Amino acid sequence: DLVKRDVVMEIQTDSTTCVDADMEGKYLLIEKLTGNFQVYDGETFEFLGETPSVYTSRSGNYQYICEEGILVDVAVVEEEGNTSYTLVFVDLNTMELLSEYPLGDKIPVDIKVQSGVAYVMSNVLVNHMTDADSYTTAISVADGSLLWENIRSQQFASLLLFPHGEEATDLLAATKESFQLINMQTGEVSFVEDINASPVSAYKFTNSNNFLLF
């Protein structure tokens, strides 16, 4: 507690590599060298269980925890100088491994989950790593199936943002060169604008499909 300067909770664990939590403070995760997470209640610090160990090499510290209690982690495998990435979806309420999705050589930059769908922005490095193709990918969390994918050549991925309006349909997908509004169900692009500058941050307006991008 930063105000009282008291120890609220002390957790003893072996071989810890990192600690993470969701934005709402509902879950506290402690990653172990074995590739799985010890999961605690973010308010009571009650031990909830351990996630399955699914990694064949190492975790990339790209994990993302959504409000629905879904953990998205990235398994990183290095073989003969090549690096590949796999998304792993785990239900933190049951500690069940739901599905996996192979990204291959796509390097994840931003991950968001809503209504059982994971939206991922990633880069594939080209031209001796001086350039990249940007991918926005929608994946079913339940079975790891690809729903749709959007590709922008010679653009570095930057950020994703969901709309706030109840009937809003388009998410914001920004690269360092442009931004798009993409239909979350179909992947259809409804608006494109070149910016030729790196986005600093983005915000969404309450009860609307409008965004503010700096």
N, C-alpha and C positions, 0 to 999 in steps of 0.2 A: 504494500500500500504506500504510494508515493507521498501521501499527505501525512499519515501517522508514522511512516517509516518503520512499520512493523512487518515481520515475516508472516504473510498470509498463509502460505502453504509451501512445504518443502517436499520435493519428490526425489527419491533416490532411484537411479537407474544406471545401468552399465552401458558402455559403448554408445553414447549419444552423439549424433552428428549434427542435429539442428532441432530447433523448437519453432512451432508455427501455430497460428490460430486463425479462425475466420474473422471477418470484419465485424460481426455481431458479438463476438466473444462467447459463442455457444460451445465451441470445441477447442480444446488445447491438445496439440499433437507433438509428441516427442519421437523423432526419427532415430532408429537404431542402425548399427552397422549391418545388421542382417537384412536391411531393406524394408522393414515394416515399421509401423507407427504404434506407439502406445497412445491411446485416446482417453482423454479426461473431459469431464463436464467443465466448461469454462467458468461456471459460477460457483459450483460446489466443490470442484476438483475431485469429484468421485471418479474412480477408474471405471471406464466403460468397456474396455477390451483392447485387443490388438488386431490390427489389420493383417490380412494375409501377406506373406513374403513372396513377391512375384518377380523380383528383379533378377536378371541374369548377370548384370554387371554392376551398375551403380545408379543411384537416383540423381537426377539432374537439379534438384532443389527448385523445380518449377511447380511444386504442388499448389493446388488451388482448392479452397473449400467453399462450397456454395451454401446459400441459406437453407436449401433443402436437405442438407446433411450428406451431400455427395462429395467425396474426395476425388480430385483428378490429380494424379501424379504422373510423372514422366520417367520412364525407365530408359536409361542411356546405355547402349551397348557399343563397345569399341572392338573392332576386329580388323586386323591387318591394316591399320591406319584409317579405316573407315568408321564413321560414327553414325548410328541409327537411333531413332527415337520411337518409343511406343507409349501411347496414352493408356493409363490404367484407371478404371473407374471402380470405386469402392463405396458401399453404403455404410456410413459411420454409425447408423442406428442398429445395424445387424452385423457389422464387420464382414459383410459378404462381398466377394469379388464379383462385380456385375458383368464387366466386359473389358475388352482391350481393343485398341485401334492402332495399327502400325502407321506411324507418320513417315517412316523411312528416313530420308535425308532432310526432311523439313524440320527446321529448328524453331520450336515454339517460342513466341514472343508474348502473347496475351491469351488468356483462357477465361471464358465465361460460361456459366451453366444456367439454363432456365427451362422449366417445364419438361425436364427429361432430355434436353438437347444440349450438347456441349458445342460451343462455338470457339474455334481456335484460329488465331492468326499466327502464321509461321513464315519463315524465309527459307528459300533454297539458294545457297550461295553459288554464283556463277562468275565467269571471267576472272578466275584465280582469286576469288573471294572479294573482288573490288565492286561487285554488283550483286543484286539478288532479285529473284522473282518472289512476289508476295502471294500467299495463299490465305483465303478465308474459308474455313471448312466447318460444316455442320454435321455432327455425329450423334447417333442415338446412344444414350447412356445405357439403355437396357440391354442392347445386343451388339453394340459397337459397329453398327452398319453406317455407311456413308449416306447422308441425306442429300447434300449438294456441296459443290466446291466452286469457289470463285478465284480466278488467277489474274494477277496483274504483273506483266513483264517489266523487268528493270525498275522495280520499286521495292524499297525496304519497308516491311511491315512495322507498324507503330502501336496502334491501340484499337480496342473495341469498346463500344458503349451501347447498352440497351436503352430503349425508350421507356418513358414512365407512363404514358397514357394507356388506359385500359384497352382501347381499340387501336393503339398504335401498332404498326406492323414492321417498320423498318429499323434496323440497327445501324449505327455509325461505325464504319470501318475505315480507319485512316492509315495512310502510309506517309513516308517522308516527302512524297511528291504530290499526293492527291488524297481526297476522301470520297467515299461512296455511301449512299444509303442503299441497303440491301434488304429485301424482304426476308424475314426470318424463317418463313415456311418454305418458300420456293427457291430462294437464292437469286431471284431476279433483281437486277440493279435498276433503281428508279431515278437516281440522280448521281452525277459525277462532277467534281470540281477540282481543277488543278490548283495547288497551293505553292509548290516549289519551295517548301520550307518545312522544317521538322516540327510536328505538333508538340506543344508543351503540356497541355492538359485539355480535357473536354468535360462538359457538364450537360445535363439534360434538364429540360423544363418540366415542372410538375404538370401531370395530367395532359400531356401533349406528346407529339412526335417530333418536337423541335430540340435541336442541340446547339450548344455554344462551344466553338472550337478555337483555342488560342494557338 
